[in-house]
Amino acid sequence: MTKIFTQNELLQYVYNELESNTQALLEANLIFDQQLAEECAELLLAKASLNQIEMGPGEKTVNAILNYSRNLSLQL
Amino acid sequence: MNIIQLSDSALVSLYIAGNEQAFELLVSRHKNKVYTTILLIVKNTDTAEDLVQDTFIKAIHTMKSGRYNEEGKFSSWICRIAHNLAIDYFRKEKRSPMINIEDGSNIFNHLTFSEESIESLQIKEETHERLRELIQQLPEAQKEVLIMRHYADMSFQEIAETTGVSINTALGRMRYALINLRKKLTNSNIAYDQNLYSK
């Protein structure tokens, strides 16, 4: 079965939001559709670049949470 | 079995039984999503840090008192607590709880480095700084979706509902954000190489 994938579906694939059967179909298309594969690669590379930085609480906050839990456990 | 490979549900059970390492793993897995969920609403890093603490403390008491409901995902549960606390904060402050990241500079000033090896740290810092700047330069709507999907780990459907647009609009904004970033990163690298080798 041949299916033309939209750009939005490609993005959903990159972020693991496609249903498994649609995902399998798209992966099959990536083998013979060079343009689709290139577009997918561009999105994956952009996504990978975002992974270089992350947003999260500081170490002090995390330690305060863990200490709170440890102290509470000692009291119980 | 290695504790790192355990599911959230198994870690919760271990924690309730007294295993503090299990709780450390739960915090490690979900702290960034909790923090980003709060930061998107309160738009202030100090407040977000405080509310992250409140969120996990509330979770601790719920789990330790045996009131944790195992139905549903731990991730969704902890983020719901975080979201409710952020909204409560707004009610107390009598401010609008609308998600608006016009003040994106504060958010991006707080981006931190992923844990990696220390080699080539200077080059990495420069790359990260450039990436932060490029994200800052994105149109607000694209930047908002990018943060929600990539850093807050919200699904495109959740983003659509939160921002009041269709899922196709959310997907389109994210796609343009990624394409714009990729182009800018590529152009930036080419310029850097030319400076190095042209003379």
HADDOCK unambig.tbl for C-alpha pairs under 7 A between the chains (distance, minus, plus):
assign (segid A and resid 8 and name CA) (segid B and resid 171 and name CA) 5.79 0.50 0.50
assign (segid A and resid 8 and name CA) (segid B and resid 172 and name CA) 6.64 0.50 0.50
assign (segid A and resid 11 and name CA) (segid B and resid 175 and name CA) 6.70 0.50 0.50
assign (segid A and resid 43 and name CA) (segid B and resid 178 and name CA) 6.39 0.50 0.50
assign (segid A and resid 43 and name CA) (segid B and resid 179 and name CA) 6.94 0.50 0.50
assign (segid A and resid 46 and name CA) (segid B and resid 178 and name CA) 5.60 0.50 0.50
assign (segid A and resid 46 and name CA) (segid B and resid 181 and name CA) 6.69 0.50 0.50
assign (segid A and resid 46 and name CA) (segid B and resid 182 and name CA) 5.25 0.50 0.50
assign (segid A and resid 52 and name CA) (segid B and resid 113 and name CA) 6.96 0.50 0.50
assign (segid A and resid 52 and name CA) (segid B and resid 114 and name CA) 6.23 0.50 0.50
assign (segid A and resid 52 and name CA) (segid B and resid 128 and name CA) 6.94 0.50 0.50
assign (segid A and resid 53 and name CA) (segid B and resid 111 and name CA) 6.57 0.50 0.50
assign (segid A and resid 53 and name CA) (segid B and resid 112 and name CA) 6.07 0.50 0.50
assign (segid A and resid 53 and name CA) (segid B and resid 113 and name CA) 5.07 0.50 0.50
assign (segid A and resid 53 and name CA) (segid B and resid 114 and name CA) 5.63 0.50 0.50
assign (segid A and resid 53 and name CA) (segid B and resid 128 and name CA) 6.67 0.50 0.50
assign (segid A and resid 54 and name CA) (segid B and resid 111 and name CA) 5.85 0.50 0.50
assign (segid A and resid 54 and name CA) (segid B and resid 112 and name CA) 5.61 0.50 0.50
assign (segid A and resid 54 and name CA) (segid B and resid 113 and name CA) 6.16 0.50 0.50
assign (segid A and resid 54 and name CA) (segid B and resid 114 and name CA) 6.01 0.50 0.50
assign (segid A and resid 54 and name CA) (segid B and resid 151 and name CA) 6.91 0.50 0.50
assign (segid A and resid 55 and name CA) (segid B and resid 32 and name CA) 5.96 0.50 0.50
assign (segid A and resid 55 and name CA) (segid B and resid 36 and name CA) 6.71 0.50 0.50
assign (segid A and resid 55 and name CA) (segid B and resid 110 and name CA) 6.92 0.50 0.50
assign (segid A and resid 55 and name CA) (segid B and resid 111 and name CA) 4.86 0.50 0.50
assign (segid A and resid 55 and name CA) (segid B and resid 112 and name CA) 5.96 0.50 0.50
assign (segid A and resid 55 and name CA) (segid B and resid 151 and name CA) 6.60 0.50 0.50
assign (segid A and resid 56 and name CA) (segid B and resid 31 and name CA) 6.45 0.50 0.50
assign (segid A and resid 56 and name CA) (segid B and resid 32 and name CA) 4.23 0.50 0.50
assign (segid A and resid 56 and name CA) (segid B and resid 35 and name CA) 5.66 0.50 0.50
assign (segid A and resid 56 and name CA) (segid B and resid 36 and name CA) 6.81 0.50 0.50
assign (segid A and resid 57 and name CA) (segid B and resid 31 and name CA) 6.88 0.50 0.50
assign (segid A and resid 57 and name CA) (segid B and resid 32 and name CA) 6.67 0.50 0.50
assign (segid A and resid 57 and name CA) (segid B and resid 35 and name CA) 6.06 0.50 0.50
assign (segid A and resid 57 and name CA) (segid B and resid 49 and name CA) 5.88 0.50 0.50
assign (segid A and resid 61 and name CA) (segid B and resid 49 and name CA) 6.40 0.50 0.50
assign (segid A and resid 61 and name CA) (segid B and resid 53 and name CA) 6.57 0.50 0.50
assign (segid A and resid 65 and name CA) (segid B and resid 53 and name CA) 5.88 0.50 0.50
assign (segid A and resid 65 and name CA) (segid B and resid 56 and name CA) 6.75 0.50 0.50
assign (segid A and resid 65 and name CA) (segid B and resid 57 and name CA) 6.85 0.50 0.50
assign (segid A and resid 66 and name CA) (segid B and resid 24 and name CA) 6.77 0.50 0.50
assign (segid A and resid 69 and name CA) (segid B and resid 60 and name CA) 6.80 0.50 0.50
assign (segid A and resid 70 and name CA) (segid B and resid 20 and name CA) 6.90 0.50 0.50
